[in-house]
């Protein structure tokens, strides 16, 4: 998202956004949606306006970025696990089909044996 777009979406001047960016207060655009960035920048602007100091805001921004990284890592892990579980489910379906096949053929073989014995 460009600074012009962010300025229009937030109502915050480009110079103030540049200040926030230079102060490491703008979230990582790879981790957040545009809506999240807009909301976060508005929040930072409000907190700064009421006197929250830059160090606290910077730490908060770092924690938000870290939180998003963790969520992304968890999402990746869960997606990989889902793929593995899906593969196992498919394997189990094949094994069940094989067991059913063996049971059906065993029943047929038992019937044939009984007929031969009679």
N, C-alpha and C positions, 0 to 999 in steps of 0.2 A: 504494500500500500504506500503510495507516495505521501510526502509530507503535506502536499496541497490537499489531497483527498482526506487525510487524517484531520487536517485543520478544518475543512468543511464539515466533516462528520462530527467533530467534537466541539466546534466553536472556539477552539484554542488557537492563538496566533502561531504562525510558522516559526517565529523567533522563539516563542516559549517552548514549542515542541522540540526545536533544535537544542535548547537548554536542557530539556528533559532527556533527550537522546544523549547528549554529551555527559550527562550525569548518570547514565546507565539506568534510566528509569523506564524506558520504552521496552516492552516485552519482546522476546524473540519471535519474529514473524513466522518462523518455521514451526513453532510450537503452539501458536494460538490462532484462532480464527480471526477474521477481520472484526467481527462483532466483539469478541473478547478483548482485542486490542483497544478498540474504541472505548469500551466500558472501563478497561483498566486505566487508560490514559485520563479519562474523566475523573476516575477515583483519585489518581495521583494528583491531579490538578486541584481537586477539592481538598485533599489532605494538606497539600503544600499551602493552599490559600488560608487554611486555619492555623498554620504554624508548625506543622510536623516537619522536623528537620530532614535534610537531605540524606544523612546517614541512615536514618530509620526507614525512609522511603526506599533507598537503594537496597537495604537489607530485605525489605518486603518484596521488592521486585525480584531480587535474587531467589527468594523462597518460592515465589510464584513460578519463575522459570524452572526451578528444580522440581516443583510439584508437577508441572506439565511434562517434564522429561520422565519422571517416574510413571506418570499415567501412560505416556507413550510406550515406555518399556513394558509395563504391565499389559497393555493392550496387545503388543507384539507377542509377548509370552502366551497370553490366553489364545490368540489366534493360532499360534503354532500348536498349542495343546489341543485345540479344537480339531485341527487337521489330523493330528495323531489319533485322537479319539475316533474320528470318522473312519480312518484307515482300520483301526482295530474293530470297529463295528462291522465294516465290510468283511474283514477276515472272519469274524464270528458268524456272520450270515452264511459265508461259504462253508464254514465248518458245520453249521447246523444243517445246511442243505445236504452235505455229505453224510451226516449222521442219519438224516431222514431217508436218504437213498439206501444206506446200509440196512436200516430197519425194514424198509419196504422189501428189499431183496431178500433179507433174512426170512421174513414172513412167507414170501413166495417159495423160498427154498424149503422151509419147514412144511409147507402144504404139499410140495412135490414129494418130499420124503414120506409123509403120511400116506399119500396116494400110492407110492411104491410099496410101502409096508402092507397095505391092505390087499 
